[in-house]
Each structure stands twice: as C-alpha cells, then as structure tokens.
C-alpha cells in the first residue's frame, strides 16, 4: 500500500531516517508500488527500491544515517 505521509512509514524507516531520507523513501516506494502493480512481489520490490534510493544519498555511520 502506498504511504501518504511520513507518519505512515514503517517504524524501521520513520524512527531511524532523517526527514529528507524519509521523504525519499516514501516517494521511491510509492513510485515502485505503481510501477510493479502486476508483480506478485510488489511490496517487497517497492521496499527494496525505496531502500536503494536512500542508500544512494545516505550512509549509516555509527548507527546514524547521514548524507554522503
């Protein structure tokens, strides 16, 4: 299911990523959700795409996500 706001994101995303990274995750997830509408693994793929988008711009250092 698409996420309409950052408050709807899973706790692993909402509680650990900075605001901008949450926005990136949500937008990437929602786009992938639409893109893979016919795939039975739709949700899994959308989460993978979203994490990939975040990891291109952020890196986790000492337990904290920071911009690259």
MOPAC internal coordinates of N, CA, C and O (Angstrom, degrees):
PM7 1SCF
backbone

  N    0.0000 0     0.00 0     0.00 0    0    0    0
  C    1.4460 1     0.00 0     0.00 0    1    0    0
  C    1.5260 1   108.94 1     0.00 0    2    1    0
  O    1.2310 1   119.72 1   -41.05 1    3    2    1
  N    1.2902 1   118.13 1   138.95 1    3    2    1
  C    1.4599 1   120.27 1   179.17 1    5    3    2
  C    1.5283 1   111.09 1   -68.17 1    6    5    3
  O    1.2310 1   121.65 1   -23.67 1    7    6    5
  N    1.3189 1   114.44 1   156.33 1    7    6    5
  C    1.4638 1   120.89 1   179.20 1    9    7    6
  C    1.5257 1   108.37 1  -102.94 1   10    9    7
  O    1.2310 1   120.52 1   -53.86 1   11   10    9
  N    1.3231 1   116.61 1   126.14 1   11   10    9
  C    1.4523 1   121.34 1  -176.68 1   13   11   10
  C    1.5199 1   112.85 1   -88.38 1   14   13   11
  O    1.2310 1   120.16 1   156.06 1   15   14   13
  N    1.3334 1   117.30 1   -23.94 1   15   14   13
  C    1.4650 1   120.92 1   176.61 1   17   15   14
  C    1.5257 1   108.20 1  -148.89 1   18   17   15
  O    1.2310 1   120.93 1   -12.89 1   19   18   17
  N    1.3201 1   115.82 1   167.11 1   19   18   17
  C    1.4608 1   120.00 1   178.94 1   21   19   18
  C    1.5262 1   111.42 1   -64.48 1   22   21   19
  O    1.2310 1   120.00 1   154.20 1   23   22   21
  N    1.3096 1   117.60 1   -25.80 1   23   22   21
  C    1.4596 1   120.95 1   178.35 1   25   23   22
  C    1.5304 1   111.81 1   -65.77 1   26   25   23
  O    1.2310 1   120.37 1   158.60 1   27   26   25
  N    1.3241 1   116.89 1   -21.40 1   27   26   25
  C    1.4647 1   121.66 1   179.97 1   29   27   26
  C    1.5261 1   113.24 1   -85.06 1   30   29   27
  O    1.2310 1   120.10 1   168.44 1   31   30   29
  N    1.3209 1   117.41 1   -11.56 1   31   30   29
  C    1.4653 1   121.29 1  -176.78 1   33   31   30
  C    1.5266 1   111.54 1   -64.67 1   34   33   31
  O    1.2310 1   120.28 1   -24.99 1   35   34   33
  N    1.3285 1   117.06 1   155.01 1   35   34   33
  C    1.4709 1   119.76 1   176.60 1   37   35   34
  C    1.5312 1   110.48 1   -60.77 1   38   37   35
  O    1.2310 1   119.77 1   -30.06 1   39   38   37
  N    1.3217 1   118.05 1   149.94 1   39   38   37
  C    1.4619 1   121.20 1  -179.37 1   41   39   38
  C    1.5346 1   113.73 1   -54.91 1   42   41   39
  O    1.2310 1   119.63 1   145.02 1   43   42   41
  N    1.3197 1   118.31 1   -34.98 1   43   42   41
  C    1.4706 1   120.72 1   179.98 1   45   43   42
  C    1.5248 1   111.22 1   -62.54 1   46   45   43
  O    1.2310 1   120.18 1   153.75 1   47   46   45
  N    1.2962 1   117.26 1   -26.25 1   47   46   45
  C    1.4636 1   121.86 1   177.94 1   49   47   46
  C    1.5232 1   109.46 1   -91.71 1   50   49   47
  O    1.2310 1   120.70 1   125.76 1   51   50   49
  N    1.2979 1   116.26 1   -54.24 1   51   50   49
  C    1.4647 1   123.09 1  -174.51 1   53   51   50
  C    1.5272 1   113.00 1   -59.71 1   54   53   51
  O    1.2310 1   120.33 1   140.12 1   55   54   53
  N    1.3204 1   116.98 1   -39.88 1   55   54   53
  C    1.4640 1   120.53 1  -174.13 1   57   55   54
  C    1.5189 1   114.48 1   -87.08 1   58   57   55
  O    1.2310 1   120.08 1   171.73 1   59   58   57
  N    1.3411 1   117.45 1    -8.27 1   59   58   57
  C    1.4624 1   118.51 1  -173.27 1   61   59   58
  C    1.5261 1   114.82 1  -123.83 1   62   61   59
  O    1.2310 1   119.75 1   156.38 1   63   62   61
  N    1.3243 1   118.09 1   -23.62 1   63   62   61
  C    1.4536 1   120.05 1  -177.66 1   65   63   62
  C    1.5227 1   111.47 1   -95.28 1   66   65   63
  O    1.2310 1   120.15 1   -33.91 1   67   66   65
  N    1.3414 1   117.32 1   146.09 1   67   66   65
  C    1.4607 1   119.91 1   173.00 1   69   67   66
  C    1.5305 1   110.30 1   -63.20 1   70   69   67
  O    1.2310 1   120.53 1   -17.44 1   71   70   69
  N    1.3109 1   116.59 1   162.56 1   71   70   69
  C    1.4624 1   121.88 1  -175.12 1   73   71   70
  C    1.5272 1   112.20 1   -53.48 1   74   73   71
  O    1.2310 1   119.97 1   131.25 1   75   74   73
  N    1.3317 1   117.66 1   -48.75 1   75   74   73
  C    1.4658 1   120.50 1  -177.92 1   77   75   74
  C    1.5217 1   111.02 1   -61.51 1   78   77   75
  O    1.2310 1   119.92 1   140.42 1   79   78   77
  N    1.3105 1   117.76 1   -39.58 1   79   78   77
  C    1.4712 1   121.58 1   178.70 1   81   79   78
  C    1.5298 1   110.11 1   -66.81 1   82   81   79
  O    1.2310 1   120.11 1   143.91 1   83   82   81
  N    1.3150 1   117.40 1   -36.09 1   83   82   81
  C    1.4631 1   120.38 1   176.13 1   85   83   82
  C    1.5252 1   110.50 1   -63.25 1   86   85   83
  O    1.2310 1   120.71 1   138.31 1   87   86   85
  N    1.3353 1   116.24 1   -41.69 1   87   86   85
  C    1.4610 1   120.74 1   177.43 1   89   87   86
  C    1.5265 1   110.40 1   -60.74 1   90   89   87
  O    1.2310 1   120.66 1   135.25 1   91   90   89
  N    1.3262 1   116.33 1   -44.75 1   91   90   89
  C    1.4623 1   120.88 1   178.90 1   93   91   90
  C    1.5189 1   110.49 1   -61.19 1   94   93   91
  O    1.2310 1   120.60 1   134.18 1   95   94   93
  N    1.3185 1   116.46 1   -45.82 1   95   94   93
  C    1.4560 1   121.37 1  -179.56 1   97   95   94
  C    1.5245 1   110.48 1   -59.14 1   98   97   95
  O    1.2310 1   120.92 1   130.85 1   99   98   97
  N    1.3179 1   115.85 1   -49.15 1   99   98   97
  C    1.4691 1   121.25 1  -177.27 1  101   99   98
  C    1.5277 1   111.02 1   -61.31 1  102  101   99
  O    1.2310 1   120.17 1   134.21 1  103  102  101
  N    1.3193 1   117.28 1   -45.79 1  103  102  101
  C    1.4589 1   120.37 1  -179.24 1  105  103  102
  C    1.5203 1   111.63 1   -65.66 1  106  105  103
  O    1.2310 1   120.39 1   136.92 1  107  106  105
  N    1.3363 1   116.86 1   -43.08 1  107  106  105
  C    1.4624 1   120.22 1   179.44 1  109  107  106
  C    1.5281 1   110.62 1   -65.38 1  110  109  107
  O    1.2310 1   120.40 1   137.43 1  111  110  109
  N    1.3221 1   116.84 1   -42.57 1  111  110  109
  C    1.4648 1   120.71 1   178.68 1  113  111  110
  C    1.5233 1   110.24 1   -59.93 1  114  113  111
  O    1.2310 1   120.48 1   130.08 1  115  114  113
  N    1.3261 1   116.69 1   -49.92 1  115  114  113
  C    1.4630 1   120.59 1  -176.89 1  117  115  114
  C    1.5233 1   111.50 1   -62.45 1  118  117  115
  O    1.2310 1   120.34 1   141.01 1  119  118  117
  N    1.3138 1   116.96 1   -38.99 1  119  118  117
  C    1.4589 1   119.87 1   178.24 1  121  119  118
  C    1.5324 1   110.41 1   -65.23 1  122  121  119
  O    1.2310 1   120.50 1   133.15 1  123  122  121
  N    1.3315 1   116.64 1   -46.85 1  123  122  121
  C    1.4638 1   120.73 1   179.72 1  125  123  122
  C    1.5358 1   110.51 1   -64.53 1  126  125  123
  O    1.2310 1   120.12 1   144.24 1  127  126  125
  N    1.3171 1   117.37 1   -35.76 1  127  126  125
  C    1.4761 1   121.48 1   178.29 1  129  127  126
  C    1.5269 1   109.79 1   -57.02 1  130  129  127
  O    1.2310 1   120.83 1   136.69 1  131  130  129
  N    1.3222 1   116.02 1   -43.31 1  131  130  129
  C    1.4621 1   120.39 1   178.38 1  133  131  130
  C    1.5276 1   111.44 1   -72.42 1  134  133  131
  O    1.2310 1   120.68 1   138.21 1  135  134  133
  N    1.3142 1   116.30 1   -41.79 1  135  134  133
  C    1.4660 1   121.87 1  -176.68 1  137  135  134
  C    1.5333 1   112.61 1   -62.30 1  138  137  135
  O    1.2310 1   120.42 1   141.93 1  139  138  137
  N    1.3207 1   116.81 1   -38.07 1  139  138  137
  C    1.4567 1   121.71 1  -176.07 1  141  139  138
  C    1.5337 1   112.41 1  -105.40 1  142  141  139
  O    1.2310 1   120.38 1  -146.24 1  143  142  141
  N    1.2981 1   116.87 1    33.76 1  143  142  141
  C    1.4619 1   122.44 1  -175.40 1  145  143  142
  C    1.5259 1   112.96 1   -57.52 1  146  145  143
  O    1.2310 1   119.51 1   149.92 1  147  146  145
  N    1.3141 1   118.54 1   -30.08 1  147  146  145
  C    1.4595 1   121.25 1  -176.50 1  149  147  146
  C    1.5354 1   113.23 1   -93.77 1  150  149  147
  O    1.2310 1   120.31 1   177.53 1  151  150  149
  N    1.3137 1   117.01 1    -2.47 1  151  150  149
  C    1.4652 1   120.42 1  -177.81 1  153  151  150
  C    1.5353 1   110.30 1   -89.32 1  154  153  151
  O    1.2310 1   120.37 1   -44.38 1  155  154  153
  N    1.3144 1   116.90 1   135.62 1  155  154  153
  C    1.4726 1   120.57 1  -179.03 1  157  155  154
  C    1.5326 1   111.50 1   -68.29 1  158  157  155
  O    1.2310 1   120.23 1   160.57 1  159  158  157
  N    1.3389 1   117.16 1   -19.43 1  159  158  157
  C    1.4689 1   120.80 1   178.88 1  161  159  158
  C    1.5345 1   110.92 1  -100.33 1  162  161  159
  O    1.2310 1   120.66 1  -152.14 1  163  162  161
  N    1.2775 1   116.34 1    27.86 1  163  162  161
  C    1.4599 1   123.83 1  -173.86 1  165  163  162
  C    1.5290 1   113.88 1   -48.27 1  166  165  163
  O    1.2310 1   120.52 1   128.12 1  167  166  165
  N    1.3227 1   116.60 1   -51.88 1  167  166  165
  C    1.4660 1   119.67 1  -176.22 1  169  167  166
  C    1.5219 1   111.35 1   -66.62 1  170  169  167
  O    1.2310 1   120.24 1   136.00 1  171  170  169
  N    1.3149 1   117.14 1   -44.00 1  171  170  169
  C    1.4684 1   120.89 1   178.51 1  173  171  170
  C    1.5313 1   110.64 1   -59.20 1  174  173  171
  O    1.2310 1   120.60 1   133.87 1  175  174  173
  N    1.3188 1   116.46 1   -46.13 1  175  174  173
  C    1.4624 1   121.03 1  -179.94 1  177  175  174
  C    1.5204 1   110.60 1   -62.82 1  178  177  175
  O    1.2310 1   120.07 1   136.66 1  179  178  177
  N    1.3206 1   117.46 1   -43.34 1  179  178  177
  C    1.4593 1   121.12 1  -179.29 1  181  179  178
  C    1.5280 1   111.52 1   -61.78 1  182  181  179
  O    1.2310 1   120.17 1   140.02 1  183  182  181
  N    1.3371 1   117.28 1   -39.98 1  183  182  181
  C    1.4685 1   119.87 1   176.99 1  185  183  182
  C    1.5265 1   110.78 1   -66.17 1  186  185  183
  O    1.2310 1   120.04 1   138.75 1  187  186  185
  N    1.3132 1   117.53 1   -41.25 1  187  186  185
  C    1.4720 1   120.66 1   178.62 1  189  187  186
  C    1.5263 1   111.43 1   -63.02 1  190  189  187
  O    1.2310 1   120.75 1   136.73 1  191  190  189
  N    1.3056 1   116.17 1   -43.27 1  191  190  189
  C    1.4662 1   120.68 1   178.10 1  193  191  190
  C    1.5295 1   110.01 1   -62.18 1  194  193  191
  O    1.2310 1   120.38 1   136.20 1  195  194  193
  N    1.3230 1   116.87 1   -43.80 1  195  194  193
  C    1.4599 1   121.54 1  -178.45 1  197  195  194
  C    1.5272 1   111.37 1   -63.70 1  198  197  195
  O    1.2310 1   120.19 1   134.84 1  199  198  197
  N    1.3398 1   117.24 1   -45.16 1  199  198  197
  C    1.4682 1   119.61 1   178.03 1  201  199  198
  C    1.5187 1   110.56 1   -64.33 1  202  201  199
  O    1.2310 1   120.18 1   142.68 1  203  202  201
  N    1.3183 1   117.26 1   -37.32 1  203  202  201
  C    1.4615 1   120.78 1   177.40 1  205  203  202
  C    1.5191 1   111.72 1   -60.77 1  206  205  203
  O    1.2310 1   120.46 1   138.67 1  207  206  205
  N    1.3171 1   116.73 1   -41.33 1  207  206  205
  C    1.4653 1   121.12 1   178.74 1  209  207  206
  C    1.5217 1   110.51 1   -62.62 1  210  209  207
  O    1.2310 1   120.58 1   136.25 1  211  210  209
  N    1.3226 1   116.49 1   -43.75 1  211  210  209
  C    1.4647 1   120.59 1   179.52 1  213  211  210
  C    1.5277 1   110.42 1   -64.07 1  214  213  211
  O    1.2310 1   120.45 1   135.58 1  215  214  213
  N    1.3119 1   116.75 1   -44.42 1  215  214  213
  C    1.4667 1   120.72 1  -175.59 1  217  215  214
  C    1.5297 1   113.08 1   -69.40 1  218  217  215
  O    1.2310 1   119.73 1   162.76 1  219  218  217
  N    1.3256 1   118.13 1   -17.24 1  219  218  217
  C    1.4649 1   120.11 1   174.46 1  221  219  218
  C    1.5233 1   111.45 1   -73.08 1  222  221  219
  O    1.2310 1   120.25 1   152.97 1  223  222  221
  N    1.3178 1   117.12 1   -27.03 1  223  222  221
  C    1.4720 1   121.36 1  -176.31 1  225  223  222
  C    1.5304 1   114.22 1  -111.55 1  226  225  223
  O    1.2310 1   120.32 1   162.16 1  227  226  225
  N    1.3281 1   117.00 1   -17.84 1  227  226  225
  C    1.4662 1   121.73 1  -177.29 1  229  227  226
  C    1.5133 1   110.22 1  -128.83 1  230  229  227
  O    1.2310 1   121.37 1   -25.94 1  231  230  229
  N    1.3265 1   114.98 1   154.06 1  231  230  229
  C    1.4586 1   121.53 1   176.02 1  233  231  230
  C    1.5341 1   107.29 1  -135.28 1  234  233  231
  O    1.2310 1   121.09 1   -33.09 1  235  234  233
  N    1.3219 1   115.53 1   146.91 1  235  234  233
  C    1.4631 1   119.96 1  -179.48 1  237  235  234
  C    1.5217 1   108.45 1   -93.90 1  238  237  235
  O    1.2310 1   121.01 1   -62.39 1  239  238  237
  N    1.3322 1   115.67 1   117.61 1  239  238  237
  C    1.4563 1   122.42 1  -179.76 1  241  239  238
  C    1.5259 1   107.90 1  -124.06 1  242  241  239
  O    1.2310 1   121.20 1   -56.36 1  243  242  241
  N    1.3300 1   115.31 1   123.64 1  243  242  241
  C    1.4639 1   121.38 1   179.17 1  245  243  242
  C    1.5328 1   111.13 1    51.75 1  246  245  243
  O    1.2310 1   120.81 1  -139.28 1  247  246  245
  N    1.3277 1   116.05 1    40.72 1  247  246  245
  C    1.4562 1   120.72 1   176.45 1  249  247  246
  C    1.5065 1   116.05 1    81.33 1  250  249  247
  O    1.2310 1   120.22 1  -176.05 1  251  250  249
  N    1.3428 1   117.18 1     3.95 1  251  250  249
  C    1.4655 1   120.38 1  -178.46 1  253  251  250
  C    1.5322 1   109.87 1  -124.59 1  254  253  251
  O    1.2310 1   120.83 1   -43.43 1  255  254  253
  N    1.3274 1   116.02 1   136.57 1  255  254  253
  C    1.4614 1   121.24 1   177.97 1  257  255  254
  C    1.5199 1   109.37 1   -82.34 1  258  257  255
  O    1.2310 1   120.94 1   -56.57 1  259  258  257
  N    1.3409 1   115.81 1   123.43 1  259  258  257
  C    1.4713 1   121.35 1  -179.24 1  261  259  258
  C    1.5191 1   109.42 1  -130.59 1  262  261  259
  O    1.2310 1   120.22 1   -27.72 1  263  262  261
  N    1.3424 1   117.18 1   152.28 1  263  262  261
  C    1.4705 1   119.78 1   178.38 1  265  263  262
  C    1.5294 1   110.77 1   -61.54 1  266  265  263
  O    1.2310 1   120.99 1   -33.62 1  267  266  265
  N    1.3156 1   115.72 1   146.38 1  267  266  265
  C    1.4810 1   120.58 1   176.64 1  269  267  266
  C    1.5019 1   110.32 1   -71.55 1  270  269  267
  O    1.2310 1   120.10 1   180.00 1  271  270  269

